[in-house]
């Protein structure tokens, strides 16, 4: 058994407390991202997710300036940005790009300011890299209760609004005709998306957060058109990419010549998400071929 484990991972991987924490948080975040991400793809709001992720960098950098946890900053700014997008009109097709663009531009400006101030008063550049590109192995165990709480909020919100959200995502006009409060449902979904993006930013970085939000969901929707099955498939893909990415990142410590440092886990996770998307496209194309029995 030991030889099998050694062939899979470098010594210490299965006994490391940092790995256990990364696996737990990464798995939770991937599940939340799957649920929210499927609706993000169905509603065509991937650009809004990208804007929330990039804007979240302003939250992480501002939290670093005041000595607070990055996740608090990610959540606060992402929820605030989602609220502003709602006020500007992100749910209207004509106002969607305008609202997203305004928030995205403002977020980039604030991020530049806070990162500049952070670099001015503290020469440690590690914080900037962690905020933008993540450092899942450096997460603190004190964050776990907050991650669990935020995950529960996002998933419960989706559970409560699932049916009206699905209907309004497919046909807003029909949903409104049936008495669904389309704007209220959309606003609740935006908050859930903001929380999911904040969680993704805390694990793989603000710049890369959309990959985990949209990638597994887009792959799953290529394989099945049923939202419930797509969420389950996206969760499996997201968790798999995250856990395998953590394993590769841990093993990569021994890939360098002097064993000085490991490759970032976010790189492996995002790369695996891309590979899963390409594979899902290949599988979907095979299924559409004439004479296919799949």
C-alpha positions as a Markdown table, in Angstrom:
| # | Residue | x | y | z |
|---|---|---|---|---|
| 1 | Unk | 0.0 | 0.0 | 0.0 |
| 2 | Unk | 2.8 | 2.4 | 0.9 |
| 3 | Unk | 4.4 | 1.8 | -2.5 |
| 4 | Unk | 1.1 | 2.7 | -4.3 |
| 5 | Unk | 0.8 | 5.9 | -2.3 |
| 6 | Unk | 4.4 | 6.8 | -3.0 |
| 7 | Unk | 3.8 | 6.3 | -6.7 |
| 8 | Unk | 0.8 | 8.7 | -6.6 |
| 9 | Unk | 2.3 | 11.4 | -4.4 |
| 10 | Unk | 5.5 | 12.5 | -2.8 |
| 11 | Unk | 6.0 | 11.6 | 0.9 |
| 12 | Unk | 4.0 | 13.7 | 3.3 |
| 13 | Unk | 1.2 | 14.6 | 1.0 |
| 14 | Unk | -1.5 | 12.5 | 2.7 |
| 15 | Unk | -0.3 | 13.4 | 6.2 |
| 16 | Unk | 0.2 | 17.1 | 5.7 |
| 17 | Unk | -2.3 | 19.3 | 7.6 |
| 18 | Unk | -1.9 | 22.1 | 5.0 |
| 19 | Unk | -2.9 | 19.6 | 2.3 |
| 20 | Unk | -5.9 | 18.4 | 4.3 |
| 21 | Unk | -7.1 | 22.0 | 4.7 |
| 22 | Unk | -6.5 | 22.8 | 1.0 |
| 23 | Unk | -8.4 | 19.6 | -0.1 |
| 24 | Unk | -11.3 | 20.5 | 2.2 |
| 25 | Unk | -11.6 | 24.1 | 1.3 |
| 26 | Unk | -10.9 | 23.5 | -2.4 |
| 27 | Unk | -13.5 | 20.8 | -2.6 |
| 28 | Unk | -16.2 | 23.0 | -0.9 |
| 29 | Unk | -15.4 | 25.9 | -3.2 |
| 30 | Unk | -15.5 | 23.7 | -6.3 |
| 31 | Unk | -19.0 | 22.5 | -5.3 |
| 32 | Unk | -20.3 | 26.0 | -4.7 |
| 33 | Unk | -18.8 | 27.2 | -8.0 |
| 34 | Unk | -20.4 | 24.3 | -9.8 |
| 35 | Unk | -23.9 | 25.2 | -8.6 |
| 36 | Unk | -23.6 | 28.9 | -9.3 |
| 37 | Unk | -21.5 | 28.4 | -12.5 |
| 38 | Unk | -24.1 | 26.3 | -14.3 |
| 39 | Unk | -26.6 | 29.2 | -14.0 |
| 40 | Unk | -23.9 | 31.7 | -14.9 |
| 41 | Unk | -23.3 | 29.9 | -18.2 |
| 42 | Unk | -27.1 | 29.4 | -18.9 |
| 43 | Unk | -27.7 | 33.1 | -18.2 |
| 44 | Unk | -24.8 | 34.2 | -20.3 |
| 45 | Unk | -23.2 | 36.1 | -17.4 |
| 46 | Unk | -19.7 | 34.8 | -17.5 |
| 47 | Unk | -18.4 | 38.4 | -18.2 |
| 48 | Unk | -20.2 | 39.5 | -15.0 |
| 49 | Unk | -18.4 | 36.7 | -13.1 |
| 50 | Unk | -15.1 | 37.9 | -14.6 |
| 51 | Unk | -15.8 | 41.4 | -13.5 |
| 52 | Unk | -16.7 | 40.3 | -9.9 |
| 53 | Unk | -13.5 | 38.3 | -9.7 |
| 54 | Unk | -11.3 | 41.1 | -11.0 |
| 55 | Unk | -13.0 | 43.6 | -8.7 |
| 56 | Unk | -12.5 | 41.2 | -5.8 |
| 57 | Unk | -8.8 | 41.9 | -6.1 |
| 58 | Unk | -9.5 | 45.4 | -4.8 |
| 59 | Unk | -11.2 | 43.8 | -1.8 |
| 60 | Unk | -8.3 | 41.4 | -1.1 |
| 61 | Unk | -5.7 | 44.1 | -1.4 |
| 62 | Unk | -7.6 | 46.6 | 0.8 |
| 63 | Unk | -8.1 | 43.9 | 3.4 |
| 64 | Unk | -4.3 | 43.3 | 3.3 |
| 65 | Unk | -3.7 | 47.0 | 3.9 |
| 66 | Unk | -5.8 | 47.1 | 7.1 |
| 67 | Unk | -4.6 | 43.7 | 8.3 |
| 68 | Unk | -7.8 | 41.8 | 7.8 |
| 69 | Unk | -8.2 | 38.4 | 6.1 |
| 70 | Unk | -8.3 | 38.3 | 2.3 |
| 71 | Unk | -11.5 | 36.4 | 2.2 |
| 72 | Unk | -13.4 | 39.2 | 4.1 |
| 73 | Unk | -12.2 | 41.7 | 1.5 |
| 74 | Unk | -13.1 | 39.5 | -1.4 |
| 75 | Unk | -16.6 | 38.9 | -0.1 |
| 76 | Unk | -17.3 | 42.6 | 0.8 |
| 77 | Unk | -16.1 | 44.0 | -2.5 |
| 78 | Unk | -17.7 | 41.3 | -4.6 |
| 79 | Unk | -21.1 | 41.7 | -2.9 |
| 80 | Unk | -20.8 | 45.5 | -3.2 |
| 81 | Unk | -19.9 | 45.2 | -6.9 |
| 82 | Unk | -22.8 | 42.8 | -7.5 |
| 83 | Unk | -25.2 | 45.3 | -5.9 |
| 84 | Unk | -23.9 | 48.2 | -8.0 |
| 85 | Unk | -24.3 | 46.0 | -11.2 |
| 86 | Unk | -27.8 | 45.3 | -10.2 |
| 87 | Unk | -28.6 | 49.0 | -9.7 |
| 88 | Unk | -27.0 | 49.9 | -13.0 |
| 89 | Unk | -29.0 | 47.3 | -14.8 |
| 90 | Unk | -27.0 | 44.1 | -15.3 |
| 91 | Unk | -30.2 | 42.0 | -15.6 |
| 92 | Unk | -31.4 | 44.0 | -18.7 |
| 93 | Unk | -29.8 | 42.8 | -21.9 |
| 94 | Unk | -29.0 | 46.3 | -23.0 |
| 95 | Unk | -27.5 | 47.3 | -19.7 |
| 96 | Unk | -25.6 | 44.1 | -19.0 |
| 97 | Unk | -22.3 | 45.0 | -20.7 |
| 98 | Unk | -22.5 | 48.6 | -19.5 |
| 99 | Unk | -23.0 | 47.6 | -15.9 |
| 100 | Unk | -20.3 | 45.0 | -16.1 |
| 101 | Unk | -17.8 | 47.3 | -17.8 |
| 102 | Unk | -18.3 | 50.1 | -15.3 |
| 103 | Unk | -17.8 | 47.9 | -12.3 |
| 104 | Unk | -14.8 | 46.1 | -13.9 |
| 105 | Unk | -13.1 | 49.4 | -14.8 |
| 106 | Unk | -13.7 | 50.8 | -11.3 |
| 107 | Unk | -12.4 | 47.5 | -9.7 |
| 108 | Unk | -9.2 | 47.6 | -11.7 |
| 109 | Unk | -8.6 | 51.2 | -10.7 |
| 110 | Unk | -9.1 | 50.4 | -7.0 |
| 111 | Unk | -7.0 | 47.3 | -7.2 |
| 112 | Unk | -4.1 | 49.3 | -8.8 |
| 113 | Unk | -4.4 | 51.9 | -5.9 |
| 114 | Unk | -4.5 | 49.4 | -3.1 |
| 115 | Unk | -1.7 | 47.3 | -4.5 |
| 116 | Unk | 0.4 | 50.4 | -5.0 |
| 117 | Unk | -0.2 | 51.5 | -1.4 |
| 118 | Unk | 0.6 | 48.0 | -0.2 |
| 119 | Unk | 3.9 | 47.9 | -2.2 |
| 120 | Unk | 4.7 | 51.4 | -0.9 |
| 121 | Unk | 4.3 | 50.6 | 2.8 |
| 122 | Unk | 5.4 | 47.0 | 2.6 |
| 123 | Unk | 8.1 | 45.6 | 0.3 |
| 124 | Unk | 6.8 | 42.0 | 0.6 |
| 125 | Unk | 5.5 | 41.2 | -2.8 |
| 126 | Unk | 4.1 | 37.9 | -1.7 |
| 127 | Unk | 0.8 | 39.4 | -0.8 |
| 128 | Unk | 0.2 | 40.7 | -4.3 |
| 129 | Unk | 0.9 | 37.3 | -5.9 |
| 130 | Unk | -1.4 | 35.6 | -3.4 |
| 131 | Unk | -4.3 | 38.0 | -4.0 |
| 132 | Unk | -4.0 | 37.9 | -7.8 |
| 133 | Unk | -3.1 | 34.2 | -8.3 |
| 134 | Unk | -3.9 | 32.5 | -5.0 |
| 135 | Unk | -2.0 | 30.3 | -2.6 |
| 136 | Unk | -4.2 | 27.6 | -1.4 |
| 137 | Unk | -1.6 | 25.8 | 0.6 |
| 138 | Unk | -1.1 | 29.0 | 2.7 |
| 139 | Unk | -4.7 | 29.2 | 3.8 |
| 140 | Unk | -5.3 | 29.3 | 7.6 |
| 141 | Unk | -7.4 | 26.8 | 9.4 |
| 142 | Unk | -9.2 | 29.8 | 11.0 |
| 143 | Unk | -10.8 | 30.5 | 7.5 |
| 144 | Unk | -12.5 | 27.1 | 7.4 |
| 145 | Unk | -15.6 | 28.1 | 9.4 |
| 146 | Unk | -16.0 | 31.2 | 7.3 |
| 147 | Unk | -15.7 | 29.2 | 4.1 |
| 148 | Unk | -18.2 | 26.6 | 5.3 |
| 149 | Unk | -20.6 | 29.4 | 6.3 |
| 150 | Unk | -20.3 | 31.3 | 3.0 |
| 151 | Unk | -20.7 | 28.0 | 1.1 |
| 152 | Unk | -23.8 | 27.2 | 3.0 |
| 153 | Unk | -25.3 | 30.7 | 2.2 |
| 154 | Unk | -24.6 | 30.4 | -1.5 |
| 155 | Unk | -25.9 | 26.8 | -1.8 |
| 156 | Unk | -29.0 | 27.5 | 0.3 |
| 157 | Unk | -29.8 | 30.6 | -1.8 |
| 158 | Unk | -29.6 | 28.5 | -4.9 |
| 159 | Unk | -31.8 | 25.8 | -3.4 |
| 160 | Unk | -34.5 | 28.3 | -2.4 |
| 161 | Unk | -34.6 | 30.1 | -5.8 |
| 162 | Unk | -33.7 | 27.1 | -8.0 |
| 163 | Unk | -37.0 | 26.7 | -9.9 |
| 164 | Unk | -37.8 | 30.4 | -10.4 |
| 165 | Unk | -34.2 | 31.0 | -11.3 |
| 166 | Unk | -34.2 | 28.3 | -13.9 |
| 167 | Unk | -37.3 | 29.5 | -15.5 |
| 168 | Unk | -36.2 | 33.2 | -15.5 |
| 169 | Unk | -32.8 | 32.1 | -16.9 |
| 170 | Unk | -34.4 | 30.3 | -19.8 |
| 171 | Unk | -37.3 | 32.7 | -20.5 |
| 172 | Unk | -37.6 | 35.9 | -18.5 |
| 173 | Unk | -40.8 | 36.8 | -20.3 |
| 174 | Unk | -42.5 | 33.5 | -19.4 |
| 175 | Unk | -41.3 | 33.7 | -15.8 |
| 176 | Unk | -42.7 | 37.3 | -15.5 |
| 177 | Unk | -46.0 | 36.1 | -17.0 |
| 178 | Unk | -46.2 | 33.4 | -14.4 |
| 179 | Unk | -45.7 | 35.9 | -11.6 |
| 180 | Unk | -42.0 | 35.1 | -10.8 |
| 181 | Unk | -40.3 | 38.2 | -9.3 |
| 182 | Unk | -37.6 | 38.1 | -12.0 |
| 183 | Unk | -35.6 | 41.0 | -10.7 |
| 184 | Unk | -35.6 | 39.8 | -7.1 |
| 185 | Unk | -34.6 | 36.3 | -8.1 |
| 186 | Unk | -31.8 | 37.7 | -10.3 |
| 187 | Unk | -30.6 | 39.9 | -7.5 |
| 188 | Unk | -30.4 | 36.9 | -5.1 |
| 189 | Unk | -28.5 | 34.9 | -7.8 |
| 190 | Unk | -26.0 | 37.8 | -8.2 |
| 191 | Unk | -25.3 | 37.7 | -4.4 |
| 192 | Unk | -24.8 | 34.0 | -4.6 |
| 193 | Unk | -22.4 | 34.5 | -7.6 |
| 194 | Unk | -20.5 | 37.2 | -5.7 |
| 195 | Unk | -20.0 | 34.8 | -2.8 |
| 196 | Unk | -18.9 | 32.0 | -5.1 |
| 197 | Unk | -16.5 | 34.3 | -6.9 |
| 198 | Unk | -15.0 | 35.5 | -3.6 |
| 199 | Unk | -14.5 | 31.9 | -2.5 |
| 200 | Unk | -12.8 | 31.0 | -5.8 |
| 201 | Unk | -10.6 | 34.1 | -5.5 |
| 202 | Unk | -9.5 | 33.1 | -2.0 |
| 203 | Unk | -8.3 | 29.7 | -3.3 |
| 204 | Unk | -6.9 | 30.2 | -6.8 |
| 205 | Unk | -6.7 | 34.0 | -7.0 |
| 206 | Unk | -8.9 | 36.9 | -8.1 |
| 207 | Unk | -7.5 | 36.9 | -11.7 |
| 208 | Unk | -8.2 | 33.2 | -12.2 |
| 209 | Unk | -11.4 | 32.8 | -10.2 |
| 210 | Unk | -13.7 | 32.8 | -13.3 |
| 211 | Unk | -12.0 | 29.7 | -14.6 |
| 212 | Unk | -13.2 | 27.6 | -11.7 |
| 213 | Unk | -16.6 | 29.3 | -11.8 |
| 214 | Unk | -17.3 | 28.9 | -15.5 |
| 215 | Unk | -15.0 | 26.1 | -16.8 |
| 216 | Unk | -16.5 | 23.0 | -15.1 |
| 217 | Unk | -20.0 | 24.3 | -15.6 |
| 218 | Unk | -19.4 | 24.9 | -19.3 |
| 219 | Unk | -17.9 | 21.4 | -19.6 |
| 220 | Unk | -20.9 | 19.8 | -17.9 |
| 221 | Unk | -23.4 | 21.6 | -20.0 |
| 222 | Unk | -21.7 | 20.2 | -23.1 |
| 223 | Unk | -22.4 | 16.7 | -21.8 |
| 224 | Unk | -25.9 | 17.2 | -20.5 |
| 225 | Unk | -28.6 | 19.8 | -21.0 |
| 226 | Unk | -30.4 | 19.0 | -17.7 |
| 227 | Unk | -29.4 | 21.6 | -15.1 |
| 228 | Unk | -29.6 | 19.2 | -12.2 |
| 229 | Unk | -27.3 | 16.7 | -13.8 |
| 230 | Unk | -25.1 | 19.5 | -15.1 |
| 231 | Unk | -24.5 | 20.8 | -11.5 |
| 232 | Unk | -23.5 | 17.3 | -10.3 |
| 233 | Unk | -21.2 | 16.8 | -13.3 |
| 234 | Unk | -19.7 | 20.3 | -12.8 |
| 235 | Unk | -19.1 | 19.6 | -9.2 |
| 236 | Unk | -17.3 | 16.3 | -10.0 |
| 237 | Unk | -15.2 | 18.1 | -12.7 |
| 238 | Unk | -14.4 | 21.0 | -10.4 |
| 239 | Unk | -13.5 | 18.9 | -7.4 |
| 240 | Unk | -11.4 | 16.5 | -9.6 |
| 241 | Unk | -9.5 | 19.3 | -11.2 |
| 242 | Unk | -8.9 | 21.0 | -7.8 |
| 243 | Unk | -7.7 | 17.8 | -6.0 |
| 244 | Unk | -5.5 | 16.6 | -8.9 |
| 245 | Unk | -4.1 | 20.2 | -9.2 |
| 246 | Unk | -3.2 | 20.1 | -5.5 |
| 247 | Unk | -1.5 | 16.8 | -6.0 |
| 248 | Unk | 0.6 | 18.0 | -8.9 |
| 249 | Unk | 1.5 | 21.2 | -7.2 |
| 250 | Unk | 2.7 | 19.3 | -4.2 |
| 251 | Unk | 4.7 | 16.9 | -6.3 |
| 252 | Unk | 6.2 | 19.8 | -8.4 |
| 253 | Unk | 8.4 | 20.7 | -5.5 |
| 254 | Unk | 10.8 | 18.0 | -6.6 |
| 255 | Unk | 10.6 | 18.9 | -10.3 |
| 256 | Unk | 12.9 | 21.9 | -10.0 |
| 257 | Unk | 16.7 | 21.4 | -10.1 |
| 258 | Unk | 17.4 | 22.5 | -6.6 |
| 259 | Unk | 14.0 | 21.6 | -5.0 |
| 260 | Unk | 13.6 | 25.2 | -4.0 |
| 261 | Unk | 9.9 | 25.8 | -4.6 |
| 262 | Unk | 6.8 | 24.3 | -6.0 |
| 263 | Unk | 4.7 | 25.4 | -8.9 |
| 264 | Unk | 1.5 | 27.2 | -8.1 |
| 265 | Unk | -1.6 | 25.1 | -7.5 |
| 266 | Unk | -3.7 | 27.6 | -9.4 |
| 267 | Unk | -1.8 | 26.9 | -12.6 |
| 268 | Unk | -2.5 | 23.2 | -12.4 |
| 269 | Unk | -6.1 | 23.7 | -11.5 |
| 270 | Unk | -6.8 | 26.1 | -14.3 |
| 271 | Unk | -4.9 | 24.0 | -16.8 |
| 272 | Unk | -6.9 | 20.9 | -15.8 |
| 273 | Unk | -10.2 | 22.9 | -16.1 |
| 274 | Unk | -9.1 | 23.8 | -19.7 |
| 275 | Unk | -8.3 | 20.2 | -20.5 |
| 276 | Unk | -11.7 | 19.1 | -19.2 |
| 277 | Unk | -13.4 | 21.7 | -21.4 |
| 278 | Unk | -11.6 | 20.5 | -24.5 |
| 279 | Unk | -12.3 | 16.8 | -23.6 |
| 280 | Unk | -16.0 | 17.6 | -23.1 |
| 281 | Unk | -16.2 | 19.2 | -26.5 |
| 282 | Unk | -14.6 | 16.1 | -28.1 |
| 283 | Unk | -17.1 | 13.9 | -26.3 |
| 284 | Unk | -20.0 | 16.1 | -27.3 |
| 285 | Unk | -18.9 | 16.1 | -30.9 |
| 286 | Unk | -18.7 | 12.3 | -31.0 |
| 287 | Unk | -22.2 | 12.0 | -29.6 |
| 288 | Unk | -23.5 | 14.3 | -32.3 |
| 289 | Unk | -22.0 | 12.3 | -35.1 |
| 290 | Unk | -24.4 | 10.5 | -37.5 |
| 291 | Unk | -24.9 | 6.8 | -36.5 |
| 292 | Unk | -23.6 | 7.4 | -33.0 |
| 293 | Unk | -25.3 | 5.1 | -30.4 |
| 294 | Unk | -24.3 | 7.3 | -27.5 |
